[in-house]
Amino acid sequence: MRRKEPDSCGFAAALQAIGGKWKTSLLWELHLRPYRFAELRRLLPGVSEKVLTQQLRQMEADGLISRRAHDEVPPRVEYSITPLGFSLNDAVTVMSAWGKHHETWKSRRKAA
């Protein structure tokens, strides 16, 4: 029987940070440059305003992105990736490469 222990390896924490349908896409887009909310919404067709707001807030709370409100009229808010977000993006890129390799392996195995 396995004991329930805290996540000592950190993998569950990493998965939670990127959990959610849009977080990895947001992380990828924001590593390119800062974006305003409306720009992000256009880049991610299918995401609702509510979900985008929730995902951005969660990522900000996790320290992956920063939100900068400019003191202008009309108000302008920009989101950008933090150094912690960059480091997670590196990890996600490695996982993506593994996923592509795994899909290739599965398709070859089916064909055989």
CNS distance restraints for C-alpha pairs under 8 A (distance, minus, plus):
assign (resid   7 and name CA) (resid  11 and name CA) 7.11 0.50 0.50
assign (resid   7 and name CA) (resid  12 and name CA) 6.32 0.50 0.50
assign (resid   7 and name CA) (resid  13 and name CA) 7.44 0.50 0.50
assign (resid  10 and name CA) (resid  14 and name CA) 6.34 0.50 0.50
assign (resid  11 and name CA) (resid  15 and name CA) 6.20 0.50 0.50
assign (resid  12 and name CA) (resid  16 and name CA) 6.08 0.50 0.50
assign (resid  13 and name CA) (resid  17 and name CA) 6.24 0.50 0.50
assign (resid  14 and name CA) (resid  18 and name CA) 6.57 0.50 0.50
assign (resid  15 and name CA) (resid  19 and name CA) 5.65 0.50 0.50
assign (resid  17 and name CA) (resid  59 and name CA) 7.19 0.50 0.50
assign (resid  17 and name CA) (resid  62 and name CA) 6.92 0.50 0.50
assign (resid  18 and name CA) (resid  23 and name CA) 5.52 0.50 0.50
assign (resid  18 and name CA) (resid  24 and name CA) 5.97 0.50 0.50
assign (resid  19 and name CA) (resid  23 and name CA) 6.70 0.50 0.50
assign (resid  20 and name CA) (resid  55 and name CA) 7.46 0.50 0.50
assign (resid  22 and name CA) (resid  26 and name CA) 6.07 0.50 0.50
assign (resid  22 and name CA) (resid  47 and name CA) 7.66 0.50 0.50
assign (resid  22 and name CA) (resid  52 and name CA) 7.62 0.50 0.50
assign (resid  22 and name CA) (resid  55 and name CA) 7.12 0.50 0.50
assign (resid  23 and name CA) (resid  27 and name CA) 6.01 0.50 0.50
assign (resid  23 and name CA) (resid  55 and name CA) 6.41 0.50 0.50
assign (resid  23 and name CA) (resid  56 and name CA) 7.94 0.50 0.50
assign (resid  23 and name CA) (resid  59 and name CA) 7.60 0.50 0.50
assign (resid  24 and name CA) (resid  28 and name CA) 6.13 0.50 0.50
assign (resid  24 and name CA) (resid  89 and name CA) 7.90 0.50 0.50
assign (resid  24 and name CA) (resid  92 and name CA) 7.57 0.50 0.50
assign (resid  25 and name CA) (resid  29 and name CA) 6.21 0.50 0.50
assign (resid  25 and name CA) (resid  44 and name CA) 7.81 0.50 0.50
assign (resid  26 and name CA) (resid  30 and name CA) 5.99 0.50 0.50
assign (resid  26 and name CA) (resid  40 and name CA) 7.63 0.50 0.50
assign (resid  27 and name CA) (resid  31 and name CA) 6.19 0.50 0.50
assign (resid  27 and name CA) (resid  81 and name CA) 7.14 0.50 0.50
assign (resid  27 and name CA) (resid  85 and name CA) 7.05 0.50 0.50
assign (resid  27 and name CA) (resid  89 and name CA) 6.51 0.50 0.50
assign (resid  28 and name CA) (resid  32 and name CA) 7.10 0.50 0.50
assign (resid  28 and name CA) (resid  89 and name CA) 6.87 0.50 0.50
assign (resid  29 and name CA) (resid  33 and name CA) 7.20 0.50 0.50
assign (resid  29 and name CA) (resid  40 and name CA) 7.99 0.50 0.50
assign (resid  30 and name CA) (resid  34 and name CA) 5.68 0.50 0.50
assign (resid  30 and name CA) (resid  35 and name CA) 6.79 0.50 0.50
assign (resid  30 and name CA) (resid  79 and name CA) 7.38 0.50 0.50
assign (resid  30 and name CA) (resid  80 and name CA) 5.62 0.50 0.50
assign (resid  30 and name CA) (resid  81 and name CA) 5.52 0.50 0.50
assign (resid  31 and name CA) (resid  80 and name CA) 7.47 0.50 0.50
assign (resid  31 and name CA) (resid  81 and name CA) 5.83 0.50 0.50
assign (resid  31 and name CA) (resid  86 and name CA) 6.72 0.50 0.50
assign (resid  31 and name CA) (resid  89 and name CA) 7.80 0.50 0.50
assign (resid  33 and name CA) (resid  80 and name CA) 6.75 0.50 0.50
assign (resid  33 and name CA) (resid  81 and name CA) 7.98 0.50 0.50
assign (resid  34 and name CA) (resid  78 and name CA) 6.17 0.50 0.50
assign (resid  34 and name CA) (resid  79 and name CA) 5.40 0.50 0.50
assign (resid  34 and name CA) (resid  80 and name CA) 4.38 0.50 0.50
assign (resid  34 and name CA) (resid  81 and name CA) 7.28 0.50 0.50
assign (resid  35 and name CA) (resid  39 and name CA) 6.04 0.50 0.50
assign (resid  35 and name CA) (resid  40 and name CA) 6.31 0.50 0.50
assign (resid  35 and name CA) (resid  78 and name CA) 5.37 0.50 0.50
assign (resid  35 and name CA) (resid  79 and name CA) 5.41 0.50 0.50
assign (resid  35 and name CA) (resid  80 and name CA) 6.68 0.50 0.50
assign (resid  36 and name CA) (resid  40 and name CA) 6.37 0.50 0.50
assign (resid  36 and name CA) (resid  76 and name CA) 7.46 0.50 0.50
assign (resid  36 and name CA) (resid  77 and name CA) 5.85 0.50 0.50
assign (resid  36 and name CA) (resid  78 and name CA) 4.50 0.50 0.50
assign (resid  36 and name CA) (resid  79 and name CA) 6.13 0.50 0.50
assign (resid  37 and name CA) (resid  41 and name CA) 6.28 0.50 0.50
assign (resid  37 and name CA) (resid  77 and name CA) 7.08 0.50 0.50
assign (resid  37 and name CA) (resid  78 and name CA) 6.92 0.50 0.50
assign (resid  37 and name CA) (resid  79 and name CA) 7.43 0.50 0.50
assign (resid  38 and name CA) (resid  42 and name CA) 6.30 0.50 0.50
assign (resid  39 and name CA) (resid  43 and name CA) 6.23 0.50 0.50
assign (resid  40 and name CA) (resid  44 and name CA) 6.26 0.50 0.50
assign (resid  41 and name CA) (resid  45 and name CA) 6.66 0.50 0.50
assign (resid  41 and name CA) (resid  47 and name CA) 6.78 0.50 0.50
assign (resid  41 and name CA) (resid  48 and name CA) 7.82 0.50 0.50
assign (resid  41 and name CA) (resid  49 and name CA) 7.33 0.50 0.50
assign (resid  41 and name CA) (resid  52 and name CA) 7.38 0.50 0.50
assign (resid  47 and name CA) (resid  51 and name CA) 6.52 0.50 0.50
assign (resid  47 and name CA) (resid  52 and name CA) 6.30 0.50 0.50
assign (resid  48 and name CA) (resid  52 and name CA) 6.07 0.50 0.50
assign (resid  49 and name CA) (resid  53 and name CA) 6.08 0.50 0.50
assign (resid  50 and name CA) (resid  54 and name CA) 6.26 0.50 0.50
assign (resid  51 and name CA) (resid  55 and name CA) 6.06 0.50 0.50
assign (resid  52 and name CA) (resid  56 and name CA) 6.06 0.50 0.50
assign (resid  53 and name CA) (resid  57 and name CA) 6.12 0.50 0.50
assign (resid  54 and name CA) (resid  58 and name CA) 6.17 0.50 0.50
assign (resid  55 and name CA) (resid  59 and name CA) 6.12 0.50 0.50
assign (resid  56 and name CA) (resid  60 and name CA) 6.05 0.50 0.50
assign (resid  56 and name CA) (resid  65 and name CA) 7.77 0.50 0.50
assign (resid  57 and name CA) (resid  61 and name CA) 6.09 0.50 0.50
assign (resid  58 and name CA) (resid  62 and name CA) 6.16 0.50 0.50
assign (resid  59 and name CA) (resid  63 and name CA) 6.28 0.50 0.50
assign (resid  59 and name CA) (resid  64 and name CA) 5.28 0.50 0.50
assign (resid  59 and name CA) (resid  65 and name CA) 5.89 0.50 0.50
assign (resid  60 and name CA) (resid  64 and name CA) 5.76 0.50 0.50
assign (resid  60 and name CA) (resid  65 and name CA) 4.94 0.50 0.50
assign (resid  60 and name CA) (resid  66 and name CA) 5.69 0.50 0.50
assign (resid  60 and name CA) (resid  67 and name CA) 7.14 0.50 0.50
assign (resid  63 and name CA) (resid  82 and name CA) 7.01 0.50 0.50
assign (resid  63 and name CA) (resid  84 and name CA) 6.66 0.50 0.50
assign (resid  63 and name CA) (resid  85 and name CA) 7.18 0.50 0.50
assign (resid  64 and name CA) (resid  81 and name CA) 6.14 0.50 0.50
assign (resid  64 and name CA) (resid  82 and name CA) 5.48 0.50 0.50
assign (resid  64 and name CA) (resid  83 and name CA) 7.55 0.50 0.50
assign (resid  64 and name CA) (resid  84 and name CA) 5.52 0.50 0.50
assign (resid  64 and name CA) (resid  85 and name CA) 4.02 0.50 0.50
assign (resid  64 and name CA) (resid  86 and name CA) 7.75 0.50 0.50
assign (resid  64 and name CA) (resid  88 and name CA) 7.91 0.50 0.50
assign (resid  65 and name CA) (resid  79 and name CA) 6.60 0.50 0.50
assign (resid  65 and name CA) (resid  80 and name CA) 5.45 0.50 0.50
assign (resid  65 and name CA) (resid  81 and name CA) 4.30 0.50 0.50
assign (resid  65 and name CA) (resid  82 and name CA) 5.06 0.50 0.50
assign (resid  65 and name CA) (resid  85 and name CA) 6.23 0.50 0.50
assign (resid  66 and name CA) (resid  79 and name CA) 5.62 0.50 0.50
assign (resid  66 and name CA) (resid  80 and name CA) 5.38 0.50 0.50
assign (resid  66 and name CA) (resid  81 and name CA) 6.24 0.50 0.50
assign (resid  66 and name CA) (resid  82 and name CA) 6.36 0.50 0.50
assign (resid  67 and name CA) (resid  77 and name CA) 6.78 0.50 0.50
assign (resid  67 and name CA) (resid  78 and name CA) 5.81 0.50 0.50
assign (resid  67 and name CA) (resid  79 and name CA) 4.66 0.50 0.50
assign (resid  67 and name CA) (resid  80 and name CA) 6.71 0.50 0.50
assign (resid  68 and name CA) (resid  77 and name CA) 5.51 0.50 0.50
assign (resid  68 and name CA) (resid  78 and name CA) 5.25 0.50 0.50
assign (resid  68 and name CA) (resid  79 and name CA) 6.38 0.50 0.50
assign (resid  69 and name CA) (resid  75 and name CA) 7.37 0.50 0.50
assign (resid  69 and name CA) (resid  76 and name CA) 5.92 0.50 0.50
assign (resid  69 and name CA) (resid  77 and name CA) 4.34 0.50 0.50
assign (resid  69 and name CA) (resid  78 and name CA) 6.55 0.50 0.50
assign (resid  70 and name CA) (resid  75 and name CA) 6.58 0.50 0.50
assign (resid  70 and name CA) (resid  76 and name CA) 5.34 0.50 0.50
assign (resid  70 and name CA) (resid  77 and name CA) 6.03 0.50 0.50
assign (resid  70 and name CA) (resid  78 and name CA) 8.00 0.50 0.50
assign (resid  71 and name CA) (resid  75 and name CA) 6.59 0.50 0.50
assign (resid  71 and name CA) (resid  76 and name CA) 7.41 0.50 0.50
assign (resid  72 and name CA) (resid  76 and name CA) 6.51 0.50 0.50
assign (resid  81 and name CA) (resid  85 and name CA) 5.54 0.50 0.50
assign (resid  81 and name CA) (resid  86 and name CA) 6.59 0.50 0.50
assign (resid  82 and name CA) (resid  86 and name CA) 6.27 0.50 0.50
assign (resid  83 and name CA) (resid  87 and name CA) 6.32 0.50 0.50
assign (resid  84 and name CA) (resid  88 and name CA) 6.35 0.50 0.50
assign (resid  85 and name CA) (resid  89 and name CA) 6.05 0.50 0.50
assign (resid  86 and name CA) (resid  90 and name CA) 6.36 0.50 0.50
assign (resid  87 and name CA) (resid  91 and name CA) 6.62 0.50 0.50
assign (resid  88 and name CA) (resid  92 and name CA) 6.17 0.50 0.50
assign (resid  89 and name CA) (resid  93 and name CA) 6.08 0.50 0.50
assign (resid  90 and name CA) (resid  94 and name CA) 6.53 0.50 0.50
assign (resid  91 and name CA) (resid  95 and name CA) 6.36 0.50 0.50
assign (resid  92 and name CA) (resid  96 and name CA) 6.02 0.50 0.50
assign (resid  93 and name CA) (resid  97 and name CA) 6.29 0.50 0.50
assign (resid  94 and name CA) (resid  98 and name CA) 6.30 0.50 0.50
assign (resid  95 and name CA) (resid  99 and name CA) 6.12 0.50 0.50
assign (resid  96 and name CA) (resid 100 and name CA) 6.28 0.50 0.50
assign (resid  97 and name CA) (resid 101 and name CA) 6.24 0.50 0.50
assign (resid  98 and name CA) (resid 102 and name CA) 6.05 0.50 0.50
assign (resid  99 and name CA) (resid 103 and name CA) 6.17 0.50 0.50
assign (resid 100 and name CA) (resid 104 and name CA) 6.28 0.50 0.50
assign (resid 101 and name CA) (resid 105 and name CA) 6.20 0.50 0.50
assign (resid 102 and name CA) (resid 106 and name CA) 6.16 0.50 0.50
assign (resid 103 and name CA) (resid 107 and name CA) 6.18 0.50 0.50
assign (resid 104 and name CA) (resid 108 and name CA) 6.19 0.50 0.50
assign (resid 105 and name CA) (resid 109 and name CA) 6.15 0.50 0.50
assign (resid 106 and name CA) (resid 110 and name CA) 6.23 0.50 0.50
assign (resid 107 and name CA) (resid 111 and name CA) 6.26 0.50 0.50
assign (resid 108 and name CA) (resid 112 and name CA) 6.32 0.50 0.50
